[in-house]
Amino acid sequence: TQLLEQSPQFLSIQEGENLTVYCNSSSVFSSLQWYRQEPGEGPVLLVTVVTGGEVKKLKRLTFQFGDARKDSSLHITAAQPGDTGLYLCAGLHSGTYKYIFGTGTRLKVLA
Amino acid sequence: NAGVTQTPKFQVLKTGQSMTLQCAQDMNHNSMYWYRQDPGMGLRLIYYSASEGTTDKGEVPNGYNVSRLNKREFSLRLESAAPSQTSVYFCASTGQGPGAGYNEQFFGPGTRLTVL
């Protein structure tokens, strides 16, 4: 079974703090996507990373793809209550159509 | 562009009843997927269709059937619903995003199904 491990599973922080979420695997991905999901809604795509070592920024969110394309991280600077939600990573292996999802990180940012 | 749409949004069934969940996408994507999401289990793939005319089993296909009606539509059918199928069901489609040279997966809003 292919695994994509996310950590931490739960995170409760105060507004203004920084945090990092990790997504790790033992296998190589051709691309990796990060989503945010709010209660009662579908996952919303935040970013796709495809090149080893790639860094992408989305306002206060910074996404990095590991050099070997086996892992990724999401860093949020100065978290705000609007960042609250479930963050999911999903990897795609080369030559396949099936995405492997992590179990998610549930983030709560307190005002 | 509506993206990925799903109907119905909510459904309650009795054990043994059947129903079909509908999904459509207007992004001209080739691949479409059905997932279920349960607390603590993450998203699990039920079935997928890599292209029009093909369907394949995912991680948890038992109790479900699918039909890729055309390039836009991909339906999921529960022939005889069981309480274990109580879940939130998401449809997704995959294709190259605007200006992107790689595939990206986009999700619908979900169908919340309860089987009594």
Interface residues (C-beta under 8 A of the other chain):
Chain A: S31 Q33 Y35 G40 E41 G42 P43 V44 L45 T48 V50 L88 A90 L92 Y97 K98 Y99 F101 G102 T103 G104
Chain B: V4 S31 Y33 G40 M41 G42 L43 R44 L45 Y48 A50 D56 G58 F90 T94 G97 A100 Y102 N103 E104 Q105 F106 F107 G108 P109 G110
